């Protein structure tokens, strides 16, 4: 199987796991049976919408479908370029080489306002603003 071919055996296993067939998948996708067959044989490209619907039908994450629609297990990595294996950036090495959050490498501005704002425990900052409050603030 080359890197551009769909992993038909994986899709077949997933359909068997659910006790379904390609014809059932075609009905769910509102496609002709031959279109699904061509798609699983690699003769027809799978659209993003079809990928999402297949993931919904098989009850698996969309990422799994995306990984297997191109075959191979490389996923979304680069195929034509080798991975970088040189020294760590900034000359550091060891387990902390990629750890940028250490105190000595952070800019002095980080933490300068610590303790200046107190959020009460019952306040949800992710909650949408009350519509009436916004109208009163900006339109009166």
Chimera marker file (.cmm) of the C-alpha trace (Angstrom):
<marker_set name="trace">
<marker id="1" x="0.000" y="0.000" z="0.000" r="1" g="1" b="0" radius="0.5"/>
<marker id="2" x="1.435" y="3.382" z="-0.979" r="1" g="1" b="0" radius="0.5"/>
<marker id="3" x="1.034" y="6.532" z="1.083" r="1" g="1" b="0" radius="0.5"/>
<marker id="4" x="-1.876" y="7.840" z="-1.039" r="1" g="1" b="0" radius="0.5"/>
<marker id="5" x="-4.071" y="4.718" z="-0.997" r="1" g="1" b="0" radius="0.5"/>
<marker id="6" x="-6.999" y="4.353" z="1.353" r="1" g="1" b="0" radius="0.5"/>
<marker id="7" x="-6.705" y="1.671" z="4.041" r="1" g="1" b="0" radius="0.5"/>
<marker id="8" x="-9.625" y="-0.452" z="2.824" r="1" g="1" b="0" radius="0.5"/>
<marker id="9" x="-8.966" y="-3.311" z="5.250" r="1" g="1" b="0" radius="0.5"/>
<marker id="10" x="-9.239" y="-0.938" z="8.235" r="1" g="1" b="0" radius="0.5"/>
<marker id="11" x="-12.567" y="0.444" z="7.005" r="1" g="1" b="0" radius="0.5"/>
<marker id="12" x="-13.818" y="-3.113" z="6.405" r="1" g="1" b="0" radius="0.5"/>
<marker id="13" x="-12.822" y="-4.098" z="9.957" r="1" g="1" b="0" radius="0.5"/>
<marker id="14" x="-14.644" y="-1.074" z="11.371" r="1" g="1" b="0" radius="0.5"/>
<marker id="15" x="-17.789" y="-1.945" z="9.412" r="1" g="1" b="0" radius="0.5"/>
<marker id="16" x="-17.596" y="-5.577" z="10.617" r="1" g="1" b="0" radius="0.5"/>
<marker id="17" x="-17.140" y="-4.356" z="14.190" r="1" g="1" b="0" radius="0.5"/>
<marker id="18" x="-20.482" y="-2.545" z="13.887" r="1" g="1" b="0" radius="0.5"/>
<marker id="19" x="-22.089" y="-5.443" z="12.018" r="1" g="1" b="0" radius="0.5"/>
<marker id="20" x="-22.708" y="-3.258" z="8.972" r="1" g="1" b="0" radius="0.5"/>
<marker id="21" x="-21.876" y="-3.433" z="5.276" r="1" g="1" b="0" radius="0.5"/>
<marker id="22" x="-20.743" y="-1.014" z="2.588" r="1" g="1" b="0" radius="0.5"/>
<marker id="23" x="-24.363" y="-0.856" z="1.409" r="1" g="1" b="0" radius="0.5"/>
<marker id="24" x="-25.451" y="0.309" z="4.890" r="1" g="1" b="0" radius="0.5"/>
<marker id="25" x="-22.721" y="2.950" z="4.849" r="1" g="1" b="0" radius="0.5"/>
<marker id="26" x="-23.857" y="4.091" z="1.387" r="1" g="1" b="0" radius="0.5"/>
<marker id="27" x="-27.439" y="4.509" z="2.636" r="1" g="1" b="0" radius="0.5"/>
<marker id="28" x="-26.222" y="6.500" z="5.656" r="1" g="1" b="0" radius="0.5"/>
<marker id="29" x="-24.121" y="8.786" z="3.429" r="1" g="1" b="0" radius="0.5"/>
<marker id="30" x="-26.938" y="9.122" z="0.853" r="1" g="1" b="0" radius="0.5"/>
<marker id="31" x="-24.586" y="7.823" z="-1.833" r="1" g="1" b="0" radius="0.5"/>
<marker id="32" x="-24.808" y="5.103" z="-4.432" r="1" g="1" b="0" radius="0.5"/>
<marker id="33" x="-23.227" y="1.776" z="-3.427" r="1" g="1" b="0" radius="0.5"/>
<marker id="34" x="-20.789" y="2.062" z="-6.312" r="1" g="1" b="0" radius="0.5"/>
<marker id="35" x="-19.621" y="5.486" z="-5.054" r="1" g="1" b="0" radius="0.5"/>
<marker id="36" x="-18.759" y="4.009" z="-1.647" r="1" g="1" b="0" radius="0.5"/>
<marker id="37" x="-17.025" y="1.056" z="-3.305" r="1" g="1" b="0" radius="0.5"/>
<marker id="38" x="-14.974" y="3.398" z="-5.509" r="1" g="1" b="0" radius="0.5"/>
<marker id="39" x="-14.151" y="5.538" z="-2.464" r="1" g="1" b="0" radius="0.5"/>
<marker id="40" x="-12.942" y="2.544" z="-0.431" r="1" g="1" b="0" radius="0.5"/>
<marker id="41" x="-10.952" y="1.253" z="-3.417" r="1" g="1" b="0" radius="0.5"/>
<marker id="42" x="-9.213" y="4.625" z="-3.746" r="1" g="1" b="0" radius="0.5"/>
<marker id="43" x="-10.767" y="5.465" z="-7.129" r="1" g="1" b="0" radius="0.5"/>
<marker id="44" x="-12.815" y="8.326" z="-5.653" r="1" g="1" b="0" radius="0.5"/>
<marker id="45" x="-11.658" y="10.941" z="-3.136" r="1" g="1" b="0" radius="0.5"/>
<marker id="46" x="-13.380" y="11.167" z="0.226" r="1" g="1" b="0" radius="0.5"/>
<marker id="47" x="-14.702" y="14.660" z="0.980" r="1" g="1" b="0" radius="0.5"/>
<marker id="48" x="-14.368" y="16.257" z="4.402" r="1" g="1" b="0" radius="0.5"/>
<marker id="49" x="-18.123" y="16.015" z="4.935" r="1" g="1" b="0" radius="0.5"/>
<marker id="50" x="-18.065" y="12.318" z="4.055" r="1" g="1" b="0" radius="0.5"/>
<marker id="51" x="-15.133" y="11.812" z="6.419" r="1" g="1" b="0" radius="0.5"/>
<marker id="52" x="-17.119" y="13.435" z="9.240" r="1" g="1" b="0" radius="0.5"/>
<marker id="53" x="-20.234" y="11.387" z="8.486" r="1" g="1" b="0" radius="0.5"/>
<marker id="54" x="-18.238" y="8.131" z="8.306" r="1" g="1" b="0" radius="0.5"/>
<marker id="55" x="-16.718" y="8.898" z="11.716" r="1" g="1" b="0" radius="0.5"/>
<marker id="56" x="-20.214" y="9.544" z="13.069" r="1" g="1" b="0" radius="0.5"/>
<marker id="57" x="-21.530" y="6.314" z="11.536" r="1" g="1" b="0" radius="0.5"/>
<marker id="58" x="-18.658" y="4.173" z="12.822" r="1" g="1" b="0" radius="0.5"/>
<marker id="59" x="-18.698" y="5.983" z="16.201" r="1" g="1" b="0" radius="0.5"/>
<marker id="60" x="-14.966" y="6.700" z="16.088" r="1" g="1" b="0" radius="0.5"/>
<marker id="61" x="-12.946" y="9.940" z="16.193" r="1" g="1" b="0" radius="0.5"/>
<marker id="62" x="-12.663" y="11.890" z="12.936" r="1" g="1" b="0" radius="0.5"/>
<marker id="63" x="-8.876" y="11.772" z="13.290" r="1" g="1" b="0" radius="0.5"/>
<marker id="64" x="-8.910" y="7.993" z="12.943" r="1" g="1" b="0" radius="0.5"/>
<marker id="65" x="-10.855" y="8.223" z="9.690" r="1" g="1" b="0" radius="0.5"/>
<marker id="66" x="-8.523" y="10.957" z="8.433" r="1" g="1" b="0" radius="0.5"/>
<marker id="67" x="-5.495" y="8.845" z="9.290" r="1" g="1" b="0" radius="0.5"/>
<marker id="68" x="-6.744" y="5.784" z="7.423" r="1" g="1" b="0" radius="0.5"/>
<marker id="69" x="-8.260" y="7.524" z="4.412" r="1" g="1" b="0" radius="0.5"/>
<marker id="70" x="-4.754" y="8.013" z="3.026" r="1" g="1" b="0" radius="0.5"/>
<marker id="71" x="-3.405" y="4.656" z="4.154" r="1" g="1" b="0" radius="0.5"/>
<marker id="72" x="-0.176" y="4.244" z="6.037" r="1" g="1" b="0" radius="0.5"/>
<marker id="73" x="0.331" y="4.959" z="9.690" r="1" g="1" b="0" radius="0.5"/>
<marker id="74" x="2.410" y="8.116" z="9.292" r="1" g="1" b="0" radius="0.5"/>
<marker id="75" x="-0.672" y="10.197" z="9.967" r="1" g="1" b="0" radius="0.5"/>
<marker id="76" x="-0.139" y="13.858" z="9.275" r="1" g="1" b="0" radius="0.5"/>
<marker id="77" x="3.652" y="13.828" z="9.407" r="1" g="1" b="0" radius="0.5"/>
<marker id="78" x="5.894" y="14.881" z="6.542" r="1" g="1" b="0" radius="0.5"/>
<marker id="79" x="6.740" y="12.036" z="4.172" r="1" g="1" b="0" radius="0.5"/>
<marker id="80" x="9.427" y="13.684" z="2.014" r="1" g="1" b="0" radius="0.5"/>
<marker id="81" x="11.576" y="15.161" z="4.768" r="1" g="1" b="0" radius="0.5"/>
<marker id="82" x="13.486" y="13.459" z="7.562" r="1" g="1" b="0" radius="0.5"/>
<marker id="83" x="12.831" y="14.526" z="11.133" r="1" g="1" b="0" radius="0.5"/>
<marker id="84" x="15.214" y="17.079" z="12.642" r="1" g="1" b="0" radius="0.5"/>
<marker id="85" x="17.810" y="15.359" z="14.805" r="1" g="1" b="0" radius="0.5"/>
<marker id="86" x="20.273" y="18.188" z="15.447" r="1" g="1" b="0" radius="0.5"/>
<marker id="87" x="21.054" y="19.906" z="18.742" r="1" g="1" b="0" radius="0.5"/>
<marker id="88" x="18.304" y="21.479" z="20.796" r="1" g="1" b="0" radius="0.5"/>
<marker id="89" x="17.557" y="25.158" z="20.120" r="1" g="1" b="0" radius="0.5"/>
<marker id="90" x="19.572" y="27.766" z="22.069" r="1" g="1" b="0" radius="0.5"/>
<marker id="91" x="22.374" y="25.280" z="22.705" r="1" g="1" b="0" radius="0.5"/>
<marker id="92" x="20.671" y="23.589" z="25.655" r="1" g="1" b="0" radius="0.5"/>
<marker id="93" x="20.415" y="19.839" z="25.858" r="1" g="1" b="0" radius="0.5"/>
<marker id="94" x="18.905" y="17.256" z="28.145" r="1" g="1" b="0" radius="0.5"/>
<marker id="95" x="15.352" y="16.792" z="29.407" r="1" g="1" b="0" radius="0.5"/>
<marker id="96" x="14.805" y="20.545" z="29.965" r="1" g="1" b="0" radius="0.5"/>
<marker id="97" x="16.009" y="21.534" z="26.474" r="1" g="1" b="0" radius="0.5"/>
<marker id="98" x="12.483" y="22.083" z="25.152" r="1" g="1" b="0" radius="0.5"/>
<marker id="99" x="11.046" y="23.446" z="28.419" r="1" g="1" b="0" radius="0.5"/>
<marker id="100" x="10.579" y="27.159" z="27.768" r="1" g="1" b="0" radius="0.5"/>
<marker id="101" x="8.521" y="27.779" z="30.878" r="1" g="1" b="0" radius="0.5"/>
<marker id="102" x="11.435" y="27.732" z="33.317" r="1" g="1" b="0" radius="0.5"/>
<marker id="103" x="11.747" y="30.897" z="35.398" r="1" g="1" b="0" radius="0.5"/>
<marker id="104" x="15.121" y="31.995" z="34.011" r="1" g="1" b="0" radius="0.5"/>
<marker id="105" x="13.953" y="31.888" z="30.388" r="1" g="1" b="0" radius="0.5"/>
<marker id="106" x="10.689" y="33.812" z="30.893" r="1" g="1" b="0" radius="0.5"/>
<marker id="107" x="10.378" y="37.504" z="30.192" r="1" g="1" b="0" radius="0.5"/>
<marker id="108" x="10.195" y="39.721" z="33.315" r="1" g="1" b="0" radius="0.5"/>
<marker id="109" x="6.717" y="40.956" z="32.349" r="1" g="1" b="0" radius="0.5"/>
<marker id="110" x="5.229" y="37.538" z="33.157" r="1" g="1" b="0" radius="0.5"/>
<marker id="111" x="3.667" y="37.640" z="36.601" r="1" g="1" b="0" radius="0.5"/>
<marker id="112" x="3.993" y="41.414" z="37.081" r="1" g="1" b="0" radius="0.5"/>
<marker id="113" x="0.265" y="41.774" z="37.843" r="1" g="1" b="0" radius="0.5"/>
<marker id="114" x="-0.014" y="38.705" z="40.036" r="1" g="1" b="0" radius="0.5"/>
<marker id="115" x="-2.379" y="39.375" z="42.948" r="1" g="1" b="0" radius="0.5"/>
<marker id="116" x="-3.852" y="42.606" z="41.548" r="1" g="1" b="0" radius="0.5"/>
<marker id="117" x="-7.160" y="41.060" z="40.449" r="1" g="1" b="0" radius="0.5"/>
<marker id="118" x="-9.367" y="38.857" z="42.602" r="1" g="1" b="0" radius="0.5"/>
<marker id="119" x="-12.015" y="36.709" z="40.938" r="1" g="1" b="0" radius="0.5"/>
<marker id="120" x="-14.694" y="35.560" z="43.333" r="1" g="1" b="0" radius="0.5"/>
<marker id="121" x="-15.138" y="31.757" z="43.517" r="1" g="1" b="0" radius="0.5"/>
<marker id="122" x="-18.708" y="31.810" z="42.138" r="1" g="1" b="0" radius="0.5"/>
<marker id="123" x="-17.827" y="33.930" z="39.056" r="1" g="1" b="0" radius="0.5"/>
<marker id="124" x="-17.584" y="32.093" z="35.733" r="1" g="1" b="0" radius="0.5"/>
<marker id="125" x="-15.419" y="34.122" z="33.342" r="1" g="1" b="0" radius="0.5"/>
<marker id="126" x="-16.402" y="31.875" z="30.430" r="1" g="1" b="0" radius="0.5"/>
<marker id="127" x="-20.126" y="32.565" z="30.845" r="1" g="1" b="0" radius="0.5"/>
<marker id="128" x="-21.633" y="34.823" z="28.133" r="1" g="1" b="0" radius="0.5"/>
<marker id="129" x="-22.392" y="38.399" z="29.137" r="1" g="1" b="0" radius="0.5"/>
<marker id="130" x="-25.963" y="39.207" z="30.128" r="1" g="1" b="0" radius="0.5"/>
<marker id="131" x="-27.592" y="40.809" z="27.057" r="1" g="1" b="0" radius="0.5"/>
<marker id="132" x="-29.504" y="43.455" z="29.046" r="1" g="1" b="0" radius="0.5"/>
<marker id="133" x="-26.325" y="44.540" z="30.818" r="1" g="1" b="0" radius="0.5"/>
<marker id="134" x="-24.552" y="45.065" z="27.489" r="1" g="1" b="0" radius="0.5"/>
<marker id="135" x="-27.492" y="47.051" z="26.106" r="1" g="1" b="0" radius="0.5"/>
<marker id="136" x="-27.545" y="49.289" z="29.179" r="1" g="1" b="0" radius="0.5"/>
<marker id="137" x="-23.798" y="49.852" z="29.082" r="1" g="1" b="0" radius="0.5"/>
<marker id="138" x="-23.437" y="50.708" z="25.402" r="1" g="1" b="0" radius="0.5"/>
<marker id="139" x="-26.842" y="52.064" z="24.317" r="1" g="1" b="0" radius="0.5"/>
<marker id="140" x="-28.021" y="54.260" z="27.199" r="1" g="1" b="0" radius="0.5"/>
<link id1="1" id2="2" r="1" g="1" b="0" radius="0.2"/>
<link id1="2" id2="3" r="1" g="1" b="0" radius="0.2"/>
<link id1="3" id2="4" r="1" g="1" b="0" radius="0.2"/>
<link id1="4" id2="5" r="1" g="1" b="0" radius="0.2"/>
<link id1="5" id2="6" r="1" g="1" b="0" radius="0.2"/>
<link id1="6" id2="7" r="1" g="1" b="0" radius="0.2"/>
<link id1="7" id2="8" r="1" g="1" b="0" radius="0.2"/>
<link id1="8" id2="9" r="1" g="1" b="0" radius="0.2"/>
<link id1="9" id2="10" r="1" g="1" b="0" radius="0.2"/>
<link id1="10" id2="11" r="1" g="1" b="0" radius="0.2"/>
<link id1="11" id2="12" r="1" g="1" b="0" radius="0.2"/>
<link id1="12" id2="13" r="1" g="1" b="0" radius="0.2"/>
<link id1="13" id2="14" r="1" g="1" b="0" radius="0.2"/>
<link id1="14" id2="15" r="1" g="1" b="0" radius="0.2"/>
<link id1="15" id2="16" r="1" g="1" b="0" radius="0.2"/>
<link id1="16" id2="17" r="1" g="1" b="0" radius="0.2"/>
<link id1="17" id2="18" r="1" g="1" b="0" radius="0.2"/>
<link id1="18" id2="19" r="1" g="1" b="0" radius="0.2"/>
<link id1="19" id2="20" r="1" g="1" b="0" radius="0.2"/>
<link id1="20" id2="21" r="1" g="1" b="0" radius="0.2"/>
<link id1="21" id2="22" r="1" g="1" b="0" radius="0.2"/>
<link id1="22" id2="23" r="1" g="1" b="0" radius="0.2"/>
<link id1="23" id2="24" r="1" g="1" b="0" radius="0.2"/>
<link id1="24" id2="25" r="1" g="1" b="0" radius="0.2"/>
<link id1="25" id2="26" r="1" g="1" b="0" radius="0.2"/>
<link id1="26" id2="27" r="1" g="1" b="0" radius="0.2"/>
<link id1="27" id2="28" r="1" g="1" b="0" radius="0.2"/>
<link id1="28" id2="29" r="1" g="1" b="0" radius="0.2"/>
<link id1="29" id2="30" r="1" g="1" b="0" radius="0.2"/>
<link id1="30" id2="31" r="1" g="1" b="0" radius="0.2"/>
<link id1="31" id2="32" r="1" g="1" b="0" radius="0.2"/>
<link id1="32" id2="33" r="1" g="1" b="0" radius="0.2"/>
<link id1="33" id2="34" r="1" g="1" b="0" radius="0.2"/>
<link id1="34" id2="35" r="1" g="1" b="0" radius="0.2"/>
<link id1="35" id2="36" r="1" g="1" b="0" radius="0.2"/>
<link id1="36" id2="37" r="1" g="1" b="0" radius="0.2"/>
<link id1="37" id2="38" r="1" g="1" b="0" radius="0.2"/>
<link id1="38" id2="39" r="1" g="1" b="0" radius="0.2"/>
<link id1="39" id2="40" r="1" g="1" b="0" radius="0.2"/>
<link id1="40" id2="41" r="1" g="1" b="0" radius="0.2"/>
<link id1="41" id2="42" r="1" g="1" b="0" radius="0.2"/>
<link id1="42" id2="43" r="1" g="1" b="0" radius="0.2"/>
<link id1="43" id2="44" r="1" g="1" b="0" radius="0.2"/>
<link id1="44" id2="45" r="1" g="1" b="0" radius="0.2"/>
<link id1="45" id2="46" r="1" g="1" b="0" radius="0.2"/>
<link id1="46" id2="47" r="1" g="1" b="0" radius="0.2"/>
<link id1="47" id2="48" r="1" g="1" b="0" radius="0.2"/>
<link id1="48" id2="49" r="1" g="1" b="0" radius="0.2"/>
<link id1="49" id2="50" r="1" g="1" b="0" radius="0.2"/>
<link id1="50" id2="51" r="1" g="1" b="0" radius="0.2"/>
<link id1="51" id2="52" r="1" g="1" b="0" radius="0.2"/>
<link id1="52" id2="53" r="1" g="1" b="0" radius="0.2"/>
<link id1="53" id2="54" r="1" g="1" b="0" radius="0.2"/>
<link id1="54" id2="55" r="1" g="1" b="0" radius="0.2"/>
<link id1="55" id2="56" r="1" g="1" b="0" radius="0.2"/>
<link id1="56" id2="57" r="1" g="1" b="0" radius="0.2"/>
<link id1="57" id2="58" r="1" g="1" b="0" radius="0.2"/>
<link id1="58" id2="59" r="1" g="1" b="0" radius="0.2"/>
<link id1="59" id2="60" r="1" g="1" b="0" radius="0.2"/>
<link id1="60" id2="61" r="1" g="1" b="0" radius="0.2"/>
<link id1="61" id2="62" r="1" g="1" b="0" radius="0.2"/>
<link id1="62" id2="63" r="1" g="1" b="0" radius="0.2"/>
<link id1="63" id2="64" r="1" g="1" b="0" radius="0.2"/>
<link id1="64" id2="65" r="1" g="1" b="0" radius="0.2"/>
<link id1="65" id2="66" r="1" g="1" b="0" radius="0.2"/>
<link id1="66" id2="67" r="1" g="1" b="0" radius="0.2"/>
<link id1="67" id2="68" r="1" g="1" b="0" radius="0.2"/>
<link id1="68" id2="69" r="1" g="1" b="0" radius="0.2"/>
<link id1="69" id2="70" r="1" g="1" b="0" radius="0.2"/>
<link id1="70" id2="71" r="1" g="1" b="0" radius="0.2"/>
<link id1="71" id2="72" r="1" g="1" b="0" radius="0.2"/>
<link id1="72" id2="73" r="1" g="1" b="0" radius="0.2"/>
<link id1="73" id2="74" r="1" g="1" b="0" radius="0.2"/>
<link id1="74" id2="75" r="1" g="1" b="0" radius="0.2"/>
<link id1="75" id2="76" r="1" g="1" b="0" radius="0.2"/>
<link id1="76" id2="77" r="1" g="1" b="0" radius="0.2"/>
<link id1="77" id2="78" r="1" g="1" b="0" radius="0.2"/>
<link id1="78" id2="79" r="1" g="1" b="0" radius="0.2"/>
<link id1="79" id2="80" r="1" g="1" b="0" radius="0.2"/>
<link id1="80" id2="81" r="1" g="1" b="0" radius="0.2"/>
<link id1="81" id2="82" r="1" g="1" b="0" radius="0.2"/>
<link id1="82" id2="83" r="1" g="1" b="0" radius="0.2"/>
<link id1="83" id2="84" r="1" g="1" b="0" radius="0.2"/>
<link id1="84" id2="85" r="1" g="1" b="0" radius="0.2"/>
<link id1="85" id2="86" r="1" g="1" b="0" radius="0.2"/>
<link id1="86" id2="87" r="1" g="1" b="0" radius="0.2"/>
<link id1="87" id2="88" r="1" g="1" b="0" radius="0.2"/>
<link id1="88" id2="89" r="1" g="1" b="0" radius="0.2"/>
<link id1="89" id2="90" r="1" g="1" b="0" radius="0.2"/>
<link id1="90" id2="91" r="1" g="1" b="0" radius="0.2"/>
<link id1="91" id2="92" r="1" g="1" b="0" radius="0.2"/>
<link id1="92" id2="93" r="1" g="1" b="0" radius="0.2"/>
<link id1="93" id2="94" r="1" g="1" b="0" radius="0.2"/>
<link id1="94" id2="95" r="1" g="1" b="0" radius="0.2"/>
<link id1="95" id2="96" r="1" g="1" b="0" radius="0.2"/>
<link id1="96" id2="97" r="1" g="1" b="0" radius="0.2"/>
<link id1="97" id2="98" r="1" g="1" b="0" radius="0.2"/>
<link id1="98" id2="99" r="1" g="1" b="0" radius="0.2"/>
<link id1="99" id2="100" r="1" g="1" b="0" radius="0.2"/>
<link id1="100" id2="101" r="1" g="1" b="0" radius="0.2"/>
<link id1="101" id2="102" r="1" g="1" b="0" radius="0.2"/>
<link id1="102" id2="103" r="1" g="1" b="0" radius="0.2"/>
<link id1="103" id2="104" r="1" g="1" b="0" radius="0.2"/>
<link id1="104" id2="105" r="1" g="1" b="0" radius="0.2"/>
<link id1="105" id2="106" r="1" g="1" b="0" radius="0.2"/>
<link id1="106" id2="107" r="1" g="1" b="0" radius="0.2"/>
<link id1="107" id2="108" r="1" g="1" b="0" radius="0.2"/>
<link id1="108" id2="109" r="1" g="1" b="0" radius="0.2"/>
<link id1="109" id2="110" r="1" g="1" b="0" radius="0.2"/>
<link id1="110" id2="111" r="1" g="1" b="0" radius="0.2"/>
<link id1="111" id2="112" r="1" g="1" b="0" radius="0.2"/>
<link id1="112" id2="113" r="1" g="1" b="0" radius="0.2"/>
<link id1="113" id2="114" r="1" g="1" b="0" radius="0.2"/>
<link id1="114" id2="115" r="1" g="1" b="0" radius="0.2"/>
<link id1="115" id2="116" r="1" g="1" b="0" radius="0.2"/>
<link id1="116" id2="117" r="1" g="1" b="0" radius="0.2"/>
<link id1="117" id2="118" r="1" g="1" b="0" radius="0.2"/>
<link id1="118" id2="119" r="1" g="1" b="0" radius="0.2"/>
<link id1="119" id2="120" r="1" g="1" b="0" radius="0.2"/>
<link id1="120" id2="121" r="1" g="1" b="0" radius="0.2"/>
<link id1="121" id2="122" r="1" g="1" b="0" radius="0.2"/>
<link id1="122" id2="123" r="1" g="1" b="0" radius="0.2"/>
<link id1="123" id2="124" r="1" g="1" b="0" radius="0.2"/>
<link id1="124" id2="125" r="1" g="1" b="0" radius="0.2"/>
<link id1="125" id2="126" r="1" g="1" b="0" radius="0.2"/>
<link id1="126" id2="127" r="1" g="1" b="0" radius="0.2"/>
<link id1="127" id2="128" r="1" g="1" b="0" radius="0.2"/>
<link id1="128" id2="129" r="1" g="1" b="0" radius="0.2"/>
<link id1="129" id2="130" r="1" g="1" b="0" radius="0.2"/>
<link id1="130" id2="131" r="1" g="1" b="0" radius="0.2"/>
<link id1="131" id2="132" r="1" g="1" b="0" radius="0.2"/>
<link id1="132" id2="133" r="1" g="1" b="0" radius="0.2"/>
<link id1="133" id2="134" r="1" g="1" b="0" radius="0.2"/>
<link id1="134" id2="135" r="1" g="1" b="0" radius="0.2"/>
<link id1="135" id2="136" r="1" g="1" b="0" radius="0.2"/>
<link id1="136" id2="137" r="1" g="1" b="0" radius="0.2"/>
<link id1="137" id2="138" r="1" g="1" b="0" radius="0.2"/>
<link id1="138" id2="139" r="1" g="1" b="0" radius="0.2"/>
<link id1="139" id2="140" r="1" g="1" b="0" radius="0.2"/>
</marker_set>
